[in-house]
Amino acid sequence: MNIIMYSKALYSTWMYYSPDRMLIDCGEGASTYLGNKSFAVQRVFLTHGHADHIAGLWGLVNTRNNAMGDKEKSLEIYYPKGSKSVEEFLDFILKVNSDLKYALIIKSLDVGEEVILHRTGGVKRVIRPFRTHHTVNEISFGYNIYERRKRLKERYRNLSQNEILDLVKKYGREEITVDYEQKILTISGDSTPIAVKDAYETDLLIHESTFLNGDDRKGNNHSSIREVLALAKEAKVKSVILYHISTRYERNIKRYVNKAIEEIGVDFPVMYVHPSKIFTMK
């Protein structure tokens, strides 16, 4: 799936999703680590307007403007509609970068809208936002990436390969297949546990897990590991990445994760982003 992530709660969070050349969030240091990969980024999707998720935008915009990269490539930035903190920060970035040598396209997104990420033949990938709960005064989104695919209609699924080929020759592929959407990635942003429907049957759930010990949680702004794994189990996800983990757990993350896996009784892979390390997944 080719993912590069960094997430240190309160400091910086960003994820580079290579298949679609996109960032989800752009915390401080994103362009520093990505280096020349910054020029590969086509789109940035922001989950909310807190500094640890957007502070790296200035560096990304400026790096692409001044380094020796392709100035013909545009950069699109999408953010939750109505987020004043994002809008004010982007206004500032535009003011101090009035001589941009490439097209910077800024668009607000609302629930129900989608952005096409990739289209090749019968395959189409799109991203859609969904509402999450973080803080009272900040609009926050999670995002789902869907891939639109084709599969045999149910009445043909028990046929042999030769029988299917004969049907294709006789009727054409469109007549024996049906379109469907596969949810291939779900990311929560900073949030309390997202709704089961938003994570349901996703291939990969990337969910914040600020608190590995639920007793440390105060308020209702983030998630605990047991909440996330219980959600993932109910939503029948295929795998999980925990991120936005508080630095208070740095020395004992593996122990907390293994204990929660045992207590919740999950049978899918559970990975985590260590708050002091770059996470990669291929």
Secondary structure, 3 states (H helix, E strand, C coil): CCEEEEEECCCEEEEEEHHHCEEEEECCCHHHHHHHHHHCCCEEECCCCCHHHHCCHHHHHHHHHHCCCCCCCCEEEEEECCCHHHHHHHHHHHHHCCCCCCCEEEEEECCCCCEEEEEECCEEEEEEEEEEEEECCEEEEEEEEEEEEEEECHHHCCCCHHHHHHHHHHHCHHHHEEEEEEEEEEECCCCCCCCHHHHCCCCCEEEECCECCHHHCCCCCCCEHHHHHHHHHHCCCCCEEEECCCHHHHHHHHHHHHHHHHHHCCCCCEEECCCCCCEEEC
